[in-house]
Amino acid sequence: MPSVQTLWSLIDYICAERGYEKPTKLPEVQVLPHMAAHGTYKAGLIQLKQYDRYSAFDRSILLHELVHFVQFTNEVSEPHESQLDYKEIEALRLQDMYLRSHHLLLQDFTSVSAMKKMT
């Protein structure tokens, strides 16, 4: 399970990069190895297929789902009907930025079809 310090550190990164207000509480996080998706977020709950604190990719999946949590706590809505994937694109961009900061590329870990399973 990710530590409280890791969760706050990733939230700080998200808020600094995107200008969001920092949430006042953390989401619940569960690791469920039987999941089909790498991770999901819904109503204050993040579920991850796996989490290894030494894996930059696993931390990037957590960051991706935390982006959705921060979007939710900041009441982010889709800016236009034609941009239905705005929140997902933002999460993928931040995940990619995070991986690049660790000298890794998102496409090194997953295919486009697998990326769609991240939410």
Solvent accessible surface area in square Angstrom, and as a share of the most:
residue,aa,sasa,rsa
1,M,142,0.63
2,P,14,0.09
3,S,59,0.38
4,V,94,0.54
5,Q,147,0.65
6,T,33,0.19
7,L,11,0.06
8,W,64,0.22
9,S,62,0.40
10,L,9,0.04
11,I,0,0.00
12,D,63,0.33
13,Y,56,0.21
14,I,0,0.00
15,C,16,0.09
16,A,88,0.68
17,E,79,0.35
18,R,115,0.42
19,G,68,0.66
20,Y,36,0.14
21,E,140,0.63
22,K,104,0.44
23,P,11,0.07
24,T,137,0.80
25,K,144,0.61
26,L,43,0.22
27,P,9,0.06
28,E,100,0.45
29,V,13,0.07
30,Q,57,0.25
31,V,47,0.27
32,L,46,0.23
33,P,99,0.62
34,H,148,0.66
35,M,23,0.10
36,A,90,0.70
37,A,18,0.14
38,H,52,0.23
39,G,0,0.00
40,T,37,0.22
41,Y,37,0.14
42,K,161,0.68
43,A,79,0.61
44,G,24,0.23
45,L,48,0.24
46,I,0,0.00
47,Q,47,0.21
48,L,1,0.00
49,K,67,0.28
50,Q,104,0.46
51,Y,30,0.11
52,D,70,0.36
53,R,159,0.58
54,Y,167,0.63
55,S,30,0.19
56,A,15,0.12
57,F,23,0.10
58,D,4,0.02
59,R,44,0.16
60,S,0,0.00
61,I,6,0.03
62,L,0,0.00
63,L,0,0.00
64,H,0,0.00
65,E,0,0.00
66,L,0,0.00
67,V,0,0.00
68,H,25,0.11
69,F,5,0.02
70,V,0,0.00
71,Q,2,0.01
72,F,123,0.51
73,T,55,0.32
74,N,43,0.22
75,E,153,0.69
76,V,30,0.17
77,S,83,0.53
78,E,59,0.26
79,P,65,0.41
80,H,113,0.51
81,E,158,0.71
82,S,106,0.68
83,Q,83,0.37
84,L,126,0.63
85,D,90,0.47
86,Y,68,0.26
87,K,62,0.26
88,E,38,0.17
89,I,76,0.39
90,E,8,0.04
91,A,0,0.00
92,L,41,0.21
93,R,164,0.60
94,L,2,0.01
95,Q,0,0.00
96,D,30,0.16
97,M,81,0.36
98,Y,18,0.07
99,L,0,0.00
100,R,128,0.47
101,S,69,0.44
102,H,74,0.33
103,H,172,0.77
104,L,56,0.28
105,L,61,0.30
106,L,11,0.05
107,Q,108,0.48
108,D,99,0.51
109,F,82,0.34
110,T,17,0.10
111,S,64,0.41
112,V,99,0.57
113,S,76,0.49
114,A,24,0.18
115,M,33,0.15
116,K,155,0.66
117,K,110,0.47
118,M,0,0.00
119,T,68,0.40
